[in-house]
Amino acid sequence: MNTNTQLHHNLIVVPPGKQAANPVAERHELVLLFDCAKSNPNGDPDTGNMPRVQPDSLKGLVTDVCLKRKIRNFFSLNRPDGTPRGEDDPSPPSYAVFIRESAVLQQTLESSEVRKQAKQLFNTWLAVQTDLGAKARELLDEKLFDLTEDSFDLKAKPGLKDAKKKEAEKLAKDFTERKDRCFRDALCDLFFDIRFFGAVVSTEGPLKESFYGQVRGPLQFTFAESLDKALPLDATITRCAVASEKEKKQAEGEAAESSANRTMGRKHGIDYGLYRCHIHFSPAFAAKTGFTYYDLDNFLFALVHMFDDDHAAGRHLRLVCLVDFQHQSALGNAPAHKLFNLVDVHSRTETKDGKPVFRSSGSEFPRSLEDYEGTPPADEYHVTKAGEVKGGRNGEGVAVIKAKRLVWEIPLVSHGTAP
C-alpha cells in the first residue's frame, strides 16, 4: 500500500479529513486535448505504420493503450517527484512498471519481491483473525505450511501423516481465496500501472485462472479522435548506409545502377490534427487497487508532462487542454457526458462554395491550433432538481462539482473570458 503522506505537485486538494495516503473517494472525469503537427501520432502496424483514421469520417485516432504507454514511459524516466531517474536507478517504492519492453510477465508474477509482499499481506491479515477455530489456530502454530521469508505456499509440507495432511490441506483450501487476494494486492502495491489501469494476470503465475487475476483499474481512457479530418502525409526517405554486408549485396542485386549503400524507406504522418480524449475515474475500483490521492497528484503531473520526452523524428505531440472535473460523491453528481460538453472546443471555419473550410488553408483540413477556439469551463458547478448542470453555486451556496483547468492553450472564442 502506498503510504506517502505528502503530495509532490499539489495539483489536487485533499478533501478535509483525508490524507494523501488514503484511496481517492470522489469521482473524477477528465478532458484531454493534444495536437500533432506534421508527424505520426499513432501508427497502425496493420497498415504499414500509417496514422490511424476512422474509415468513414477520415478523422484521426489514437488508441487508449498508446496514451497509457506514455504514462508508463514517464515514470520509467522520472521519479514521482519529477526528478530524472538514471539508467540503473531502481524504481521508487510502489512505482515499478509491470507492462514494460521485452518483459516476461510470468517471471515478474513469480518473482521473490511479489511473493514476499503477498506473504507479508497474508500474515498481516492472519494476525487479526480472531474468529479462527482453536483447531485451525493449532495447525497454524505447528507451521504446516511453507511460509518462509522467500516463499509463500499454502500447500501442506511433505512428510506429514495422513490425518495432519488432510487437516492442513483443508485449511489451505479455506485460505486459497485470501492468498489470491494478497497476490493481487501485492501486484497493485508494487506496480503503479496495475494500480492505475488494471491488468489481466490470470494467464500464468500464482493467479492463473483466478478471479483475482482480472484487475479492474480506476482509470479508463477512451480513444482519442481528431476534431476534423486528418490530411495524410507520405514521404520517401533514403539512407546512405547499410546495416550489413548481406544487405549491401542484396541492394547491389536489386539496383545496380544506383549507389549500393543507399536504401529506401517511408515515413507516414498527418499535416495537423487536434485530438480529444476523455478519462473516467472510479472510486470503487480505486478502493480495490489502493489508488490514493498521492497517486492522483502524480498521475495528473504525468499527464501534463507525458509528451515532453516523447518527441521523435516522426512524432511531435503537444498537450493543449487538460480539465479535471471533481465530483463531491463517489457515484458522481452529474453524468459524465454533461460535464464533457462544458469543454466546448470547435473549429474556426468560413463558407466557400457552399462548404465550410478553414481560413488558414482554404480547405477542409486544419493546419494549426489557430484553426480552433474554445470556451473553458467555470470553476464550480451545481446541479438543479431538473438535472441541469449550472455554473457557480446554488441558492444555498453549494457547489457539488469543481472544475480545474490544469492546461488551457486553446484560443478563446471572441466573446469568451480568459481562464
N, C-alpha and C positions, 0 to 999 in steps of 0.2 A: 504494500500500500504506500502511495506517495505521501510522505509526512512533511513536505516542505510547508512552512508556515508564512513565508514572505514572498510576495509577488515581485518578479524582476522588472516588469514593464508597466504595471498599473494601467493596463488597457481596459480593465473592468473594475467595478466597485463591488467588493464582497458585501453581501447583504448583512444587516445588523444581526448579531447573534451567531454568525457563521465565521469560519476560519478558512484560510486558503487551502488547508488540507482536507476540508470536507467535500464530499461529492456535490456537484452542481445540482441544485434542486429546482431551478427555474428553466422553463423552455426558452430556446433561442431560435430565431430564424435569421439567416444572413443572406445578403445580396452582394454578389461579387461580379465586377466587370473588369475585363482586361482587354487590351488591344494588341494586334500583331501587324507589323509593317514589313512588307517585302521579305517574308520568311515563312517557315512552315511551323504552325503552332502544334500540330499533332498528326504525324504521318500515319497512313494506313498501310500495314505490311501486305495486305491482300491486293493493293493496287500499286505496288512498287514504291511505297512511301509517299504517295501523293497526299495532299491535305484531305482530311475527311470532310465530306459535304453531304447534305441532305439531297437525295437524288431528285426529289420533286421541286424543292424551292431553291436549290443550289446555295443554301446558307451553310456556312462552315460549322463544323462540330469539333469539340474537344472532349474526350471521354473523362469520366469521373476518376478512373484509375490513373490517368495522366496527371491530373491535378494532385491527387493524393501522393503520387510518386515525388512531386516537387516538395511536399511537406516532409516526406521521408528523407529526401536529399538534403533539405535544410538542416535537419537535426543530425544528419551524418557528418555535416561540415561544421556545425556550430553547437555549442552547449546551449542549454535552455536560457541562460542569461544573455545570449547573443554573442559571446566571445568565440573566436575560431578554435576549432579542435585540430591538433596535429595529426599526422598520418597514423602514428602509433598511440595516440591518446585514447584511452579506454572510454567507453560510453559512460556518461554520467548515470548515477543510480536512477533506475526506472525509465531511462531514455535510450535503451538499446533498440535497434531496428530489427524486426523479425523478417519481413519480406525485403531482402537485400540481394544484390547482384551475386549470382552463382551460388547462392545458399542452398544447402541440402536440409530441408525443413525437418526431416526425421531426426537428423543429428542434433539439431537445436532443441527439439522437443525432448530428446532423451539425454540431454546434457546434465552434468552434475549440478550446474547452477539452478536449473529448473527443478530438479529433484530435491535439492537442498531447501529451496524456497517452499516447495509444496509440502515437504515434511515438516518444516517449521510451522506452516499454517495449520497443518493437521494436528500437531502436538498442542498448539495454542488452543484450538477448538476442543481437543480432548481434555485439556486441563480444567475446563469449566463445565464439563458434562457431569452434573450431579445426579442425573436420573439413570445412570448406568446401573444395572443389577450387580449384586455382590459377586456373582459368578463371572460376569464379564470383566469386572474390575480385577478379579483374581487372575484371570487369564492374561490380562494386560500386564499386570505386575510380574508375571512369570516370563515376560519378554518372549512370547511365542512367535513374534513377527520380526522380520529383519528391518529394523528402524535405526540402522547405524547412521553415522554422520554423512556418508556418501551414498546412502541407499534409502529407498522408500518403497518397501514391498510388504503388502499385507497378506502374502501367501504364508501358510504355516511353515515353520522351519523344518528341514528334513530331519529324520531320526525320531520324531515324536511317536509315541504309542498311539494305537488306533483311537482310543477314547479322547485323548488330548488333541489329536489331529483333527477329529471331527468337530470338536468344540471350537478349536481355533479357526477352522475353515468356515464354520457358521458365523463366527464373529466377524471374520474378514469380509464375508458376503454382506453382512449388515453395514459395514463401513465403506463398501465399494463406492457408493454414490458420493459420500463425503470426500473420499480420496479423489475422485474425478473432479469434484468441485474445487478442491485445493489445487489441483494441477491447473485448472482453468484460471483460478485467481492468481497463481504464481506467474502464469504467462502474462496476464494483464499487469501485474506489478512490475515485471521486468521489461516488457516491450511496449513502448508507447503506442506503436501503430496498431497493436491489438486492442489496447485500451481505448484508442481514439476511434478506429474504423471497424474493429472486429476482425474475425478471420475464421476460416474453416480448418480446424486442426484435428479432425476426426478420421483422417485417412490413414495415417501411420502414427506410431509412437504411443505414449501412455493413454491417450484419449481416443484411440481407434474405435470407431463405431459407437462412441459415447455421445449422449445427448449434450453434455457439456463441451463437446468439441466443436460446436457450431456457435461461435461467439458473435452476438449482435453488438456492433459498436454504436455509441450515441451519436456520432457524426456521420451523416449521409449526404453525399454530393449528388446533384443532378448533372447530366451532360451540359456542357457549355455550348451555346448556339449563338452564332453571329446574328446581329440585328438585321442585317441585309445580305444580299448575295455577295459571295467572295469571288473575286476575279482570280482565276488560277494562273500561276507563273510556271514556266518550264524552261530551265536553262541547261544547255550542254556545257560541260566543263572538261578540261584536259589536264592530265598530269604528265610532267616531263621526266618521270622516273618510273621504274617498275620495281616490284617487290622481290623478285627472284629471277634467276636465270631461266627457269621454266616459263615464267610469264613473258620474258623477253623473246624467247624462241617462238612462243605462241603468237606474239604481236608481229614478229617478222613474217611469219607464215600468212597471217591474215591481211596485213597491209604493208607489203614490201616497198611500196612507193613512198610511204611516209616514214617518219622517224620511228625506229624500232622501240625506243624508250618512251614513246608517248602513248598514254592510254586515255580512254574517254570515259566520261561519267555524266550523270544528270543530277540536277538539283531542282526540287519542286517547292512551291510556296504559294502565297497569295499576295496580292498587291496591298490590301488593307482589310482588316476585319475588327469589329468591336464585338466581343463575346460577353455573354451574360450567363451566370451560373447561380443557382440557389443552393443553400446549405441548410439542412434541418438538424436540430439538436434535440435529443430526447433525454430528459432527466431520468426516466425509468431505466434506460439502458446504462446511463452514467452510474447509477447506483450499483448495477451489477458488475461493471468493469472497473469501478473505482476512479472514474474521471472526475478530477477535482477542479476547484476554482484556480488553483495553481496551473493545472493543465490547460484550462480555458484561456488564461492570460498568455501562456506560451503559444498556444495554437493561433490566437489572433495575431501575435507577433510574427509567427511563421508565415501566415497568410500575407501580411504586409510586405515581407521581405523574400518570399519564396522565388521571385523572379530575379533577384539581384545577382545571384551566382549561377543562373541558369542560361545566360546568354551563350550562344554558339554561332558559328558562321551562318548556319541556316535556321536559327531560331532566336527571335528577339520579341519577348513579351513584356508588357508593362501594365501594372495594376493601376486602374484609374478610378475605381469606386469600391469601397467596402463599407457596408452598413450593417450594424448588428442591432436587431430588434430583440429586446429582452422582455419577456412576459413577467408577470407578477406571480403566476402559479405554474405548477408542474405540467398541467394539462393544456396550458395556454389560455389567453384571454380573448383571442380573436383568431379566425382561420388564417393560415399562413398566406394563402393567395391574396387576401385583402391587404396584408402588410407589404407583400411584394409589389402590389400595384401602387403603393405610396412612393416607390422609387421610380419616377417617370423619366425615362431616357428615350429619346426618339431622334430620328434623322432630320436634318435641315435640307429640305428639297424645294424645288420650284417646278412649275409645269412647263414642259417643252413638247410641242407637237402632241399635246393631249396626254403626255405621260410624265410622271414625276421623275426628276433627275436631280443629281447632286450638283450644287453650284460649283464645286471645286473641279469637277471632271466633265460636267455636261452629259453624264451617262448614268446608268443605273447602279454603278459601282462607286462606293466611297473611296476616299484617298487618305483621310486623316481624321483625327479626333475632332477637328473643327467642323466636320460634317454632321456633328451631333450636338444636342443640347439636352439639358435635363433640369429637373426641379428636385432638390434634396428634400428629405422628409423633415418633419418638425422634430423637436427633442422629446416630446411626450405626447401620449395619446390616451383617450378614454373610449369606452365602448357604450353606446346608447342602448336603451332597452330594446330597440328595433334591430340591434346588431350592427349598427353603423360604427365605423372607426373614425373618430373625430380628433383633430389636433388639439393639444392642450389638456387641461384638467376639466373634470365635470363640475357641476354646480356645488358639489360637496368638497371640491378641491382634491379629487383623487385622480391619479393617472395610473393605469394598470399596465401600460406598455411604454418602455423607454427606447428611443432610437439613438444610437451613437454612430456618427459619421467618422469612421477611422481614416478613410481616404475619400477625397472627392476632387477629382481633377477634370470633371466633365464641364464644358462651358454651360453657363446658366442661360435659361430662357430669358428673353428680353425683359419680361415683367417679373422675373424671379428676384430673390434676395440672396445675398452671399451667405454661405453657411458659416 
